[in-house]
Amino acid sequence: MARPAKQPRIRIDDEPRFNEPMSKINLMQSLNWYHQNKENKDALNYINLYAKKYKLLGKIDASKGILTVGWLCRLVLNGNDIGDKGRIYIDVNLKKILQIEVIAPVIVVTDKGPNIQDRINEKVSEIAGDLEGAIDDYVLSGFTEAPAPFAIMHDRAKGMHANRLIDIFKKHRSEFDEVLHTKDAILKEGYSNFTKVQLKKLVAFCDTIITDAGKIAGLAKINRKPRKTKTKTPVQLASKLKFCEKHDEYKIVSIQPKDIIGQMQLWVFNTKIRKLGVYHAEDAGGFAIKGTTIVNYNETKSVNKTVRKPETVLSQVVKGGKVSLRNLMANIVAKESQMNGRINKDIVLLRVL
């Protein structure tokens, strides 16, 4: 965090005035000075003077919370540069207090569409301004009445806003925390109107804001409509499957891989090692294909055996009925092993049921 330039201290009988753009510390000092030395009626007067100067007409609604806005208006009227963030805070809150739309310069519409990022940034600035106003109100109450950050955010902030608010108030938290642990005399002097206990309460309040914003971001993620998955055709699903299309020696031809999807039983033959195998589907959904592998098959029931006379057995697989296939594997005298689901260039896809 950059160290603030040393500024002239504010005397109790002098209103805050700075020759250069105000730092965050200057702004906080100034707001605290007004909270301690001015009253509600003064804030009303400052807002009226500001509205008159900038030709903003409307009846003030004092229930909207006028103190912070009034002090900022006074700072501007006294020639202080409160920065873009301060000016945005005034504009946004004057809409509520005066119950009007603040007059904005005429914007020439171009062919470019609305800038979404600008809208997001404006919304984040508006909510962040209200949260910072809540911190001011917390300080003004003598750290006894803590506003609820979640209530300020939940109807207005979406996930993208909440994540940015977290970043903003992590920086604020680090500033307050740094004051607690720093040995820098200038920085300590800037916050000398706060005790260590009060600074710890400000850190804790920032933690509450960060936690509540995290809850909103989490809820937004849970409630986000899942992206619609594009349905692939059986041909597309089976496009990467490598298999032996036909084998002249055994006079067998493979079925099309797309015909495997959704079926309950698949017979295969490895021409290189003379192993006959059968896959049984795990459930009523049938087989699926992932890359070069058969999936959703029952690992216990799906087995293979080495055959001595492939021509005879393969003819039974291709032409036999369901009853003959039911006992075919049991009648082959050979050691049984489980299937692994992988299909390669030596395997012929014999039949599906």
Buried (B, 14 or more C-beta within 10 A) or exposed (E): EEEBEEBEEBEEEEBBEBEEEBBBBBBBBBBBBBBEEBEEEBBBBBBBBBBEEBEBEBEBEEEBBBBBBBBBBBBBEEEBBBBEEBEBBBBBBBBBBBEBEBEEEEEEEEEEEEEEEEEBBEBBBBBBBBBBBBBBBBBBEEBEEBBEBBEBBBEEBBBBBBBBBBEBBBEBBEBBBBBBEBEEEEBEBBBEEBEEEBBBBBBEBBEBBBEBBBEBBEBBEEEEEEEEEEEEEBEEBBEEBEBBEEBEEBEBBBBEBBBBBBBBBBBBBBBEEBBBBBBBBBEEEBBBBEEBBBEBBEEEBBBBBBBEEBEEBBEBBBEBEEEEBEEBBEEBEBEEEEBEBEBEEBBBBBBBE
